[in-house]
Amino acid sequence: MLIRNIEQVPLKPVEMAGAQGAQMAVMVGRSDGAPNFALRQIQVSPGGHTPRHSHDYEHEVYVVEGQGTILLDGAERPIRKGDVIYVPAHEEHQLKAAAADALRFLCLVPMSRDCGEPTPGS
């Protein structure tokens, strides 16, 4: 069993091309013994964004705080605290924080894709 507080896990810069003002922490991952999924916390500074990208696996996103937009299905859509987002495999996506508001979200990804440890993206 593992209990970990979201406020106590150090964030590291997302060092993927196209990221700006994004940091990530693995909340639960391979090093914790999780065999199937990794849960990541990502924080994006006001006006910042994750890289615009796609990958061959789905992931689910829960917006913990803040507001911004997500590029999905070829269009930017507003997102805010409490929203849940399903990102299908191969779908180009990018999350952006509002200019005046940081964005923090949790992202669940399959462990088999080597995304359970700090290989940032989202």
N, C-alpha and C positions, 0 to 999 in steps of 0.2 A: 504494500500500500504506500501511497505517496500523497502528502498534502503539502502544497506549496502556495504561497501567497503571490499574486500577480505583481505586487509592489516590491517584492524582495528579490526578484531575479534580474541580474544586470543585463542591460541592453547593449548590443554591439552594432556598429554601423552596418547597414546593408551595403555591401561593396560590389553590387551588380551594376553593370553599365546601364545608365538611364535612371538610376535611383537618385533622389535628391531629398535630403532631410529625413531619411527613413532609418529606423533602428529596429533590431529584432532580438528577441530572447526565446529560447526553446523552453517552454513550460513543462512539457513531458516529451521525452524522446528516447532514442535508442539507449543512451547511457543510463536511463532510468529503468531499463528492462522492458519498455513498451514494444511488443512484437509487431503490431499492425499499423498504428497511427502515431503521428507526431502532432502536438498542439503547440503552435507558435504564437507569441504576442508580437505585434508590429505596431510601432508608434511612428507617426509621420508628423513632422513639424508643420506649423501653419504655412500654407503655400507650397509644401513639399509633395512628393509623390513616390510611389513604388515604380519599378521599371515597367514599361509597356512590353508585355510578353505573353507567350502561351506555352503550354506543356502538355504532355500526353496523359495527364491524370486530372481528375476532378478535384476540387476542394471546396470546403464550406467556410464561410466567414461570418463572424458575429461582431458587430460594431459595439465596442464597450463604451466609448465616449467620443464626443466630437461630432463633426459633420464634414461632408465633402462630396465627392462624386466617385463613381466607378464607371470605367469604360467597359461595356459589356454588350454583346450583340451589335457592335459597331456604333453605339451611341453612348454618350455620357449621361448618367442618371444620378440624381441626388441620393445621398445616403446619410443616415444620422444614427445617433445612439439608439440601440435596441433593434436595429435592422439585421436580418439574417439574409445572406446572399449565397446562392449556389452558383459556382463557376464550373461549367462543364469542361471536360477534357478538350484540348485543342482550341479553346475559345480565347482570343486575344483579350487581355484585360489589364487594367491599371487603376489603382486607387489613388486619389488626390485628396489632400486636406484642404479645407476652406482657407482662404487668405488670412482670416482672423482667428482660426480655430484649429488646434491640433486634432489629429485623428488617431484613435487607438482601437485596434481590432485583434481578434483571435482568429487564427487560420488553422483548420484541421486538414492534414494531408496524409496520404498513405506512406507508410514507412518504406515500402518496397522501392520507392522512387528516390531514396537517399535524401529525403527532405526532413529527416528527423533531427538533424544536427545543424549547426549554423552554416548552412549553405543557402543564404537568404534569397528571397524572391517574393513570393506570395502569389 
